[in-house]
Amino acid sequence: MAVKNEKFLIQTKGFNDIIDITLKVSDVIKNSAQIHDVKNGVVHIFVQGSTAALTTLEYEPGLIKDIPEILDELIPKNRGYKHDKTWHDGNGSAHIRASFLGSSVTIPYVNGEMELGQWQQIVLIDFDNKPRTRSVIVQVIY
């Protein structure tokens, strides 16, 4: 087994910013396949930081609106989180939202193409209360 590591940066707006990173991840796999002549394996994607998450979804305008609305109901921003009382940074909800969704996804690829569903994309969601530069680590495992 071999692993190729790459990292790319994403500028976010914060405040539930949802960004499709599928093409960036696909490019990492294709570049790795060209260099190492590898067609099959898994790709593991990880976002650094405790106020952002990775998941898959159908990246379409309705869901881009639905997800923040549902999260506002489930994990409201102004609930009075103990984190906010400790650090006074107002992003307690961002930490909880990120921990519920998780910081990584792993996807198999066959013949150099990810085995995503027809309407499935990889997205980064930044829940923080300010714009950020996010580091995304991609490991191509073959």
N, C-alpha and C positions, 0 to 999 in steps of 0.2 A: 504494500500500500504506500502511496506517495501523496503528499499534500502540497498544494500551491496556495500561498497566501497573498491576498491583495487587499488594499484599503482604498476607499474613496471617500470624499467629503461631500456632504449635502448641506446646503444652506436652507434653513427652515424659517417659517414665520412664528413658530410656537403656536399656542392656543388651538390645539387639535389639528394642526396642519398635516394633511395626508398627502404623501408624495409617492408616486409609482416609481419603483426602482428596478422593475423587471428587466428592462433593456440593459441597464448597467450591469446587472448580475449575469445576464445572458452573454454580454460582451466578455466578461471575465472568463466564463466557461469556454467560449469560442477561442479566445487568445490562448488559453491553457491547452486546449485540444490541438491547436495548430503547432504549438511549440513541442508538446510531448506526444503527439499523435494518439491521443486518448479520446475515446468516444463515450464511455459509460462510467458512471460513478454517482457520487452525491455532492451537492453543494450545500455548505452550511453558511448562513448569513447571520451576523451578529451586530447589533448597534451598541456602541459604548454610551454609557450614561444611564441614570436611573429615572429619567423623566421622558424617555422615548421608548417606543415598542416597534416590533416587526410582526406582521401577520400577512395572510393572503385574503383577498376579497375580489369581488368584481368592481373594478375601478370605474365607477359611473356616477354621474352627478347626484342621483337619488341617494345612494349609499354614502357618498361623501358628506351629505347633509344629515342623513339618518344616524350615522355612528356618533358624531359629537352630541346630537340631541339626546340619544339614549344614554350616553355616558354622563351627560349633565343630570339626567334623572337618577341614574344609579349611583354616581359618585359626584355629587355637586361640588362646585368650586368653593363655595363660601360656607362650608359646614362647620368650621371651627376645628380644624385638624390640630392635633397635638404637635405635629411636625412644624406647623406654622408658628405655634406659640414658642417652640424651642428655637427655631432659626429665623423667624420673622421674614421669610422670603415669599410667603403666599403661594407656594406651589405644592402643598401637601396632596391635593387631589391629583396632580400630575404624577407624583410618585406612585400613588395607589393605582391609577389607571394603567400606568406602564407595567406595574407588577402583575396586574390581572391579565394583560395581553402577552407579556413576555418579551424578552430581548433578542430572540433568535428564531429562525426557521431552518429546516433542513429539507431539501428537495432532491429527489433522484433525477438524473439526466441520462438519456439514452440517445446514442448517435449524436451527441453534442447538444441536444435540445432538452430543456427541462420538461418534466412530465406534469406540467400544470394543466388544469382543466381549461376548456375553451374560453371561459370567462373569468379565469383566475389570474390575478396579478399579485406581485410581491409589493407590499407598501410599508413605508416607514411612517409612523405617526408620532409627531412631536407634541407632547402634552404640556410642555413648560410654559411659563407665563411671560416669555420673551423670545425673540428670535435667537437661533443658535446655529452653530456649525457642528454638524453631527458626523462622527466617524463611523463608517460601516466597514466591517471586516468580512471578507468573503474567502472562504476556504474551499477550494476545489479538491475533492478527495477522489483518487482513482487507484 
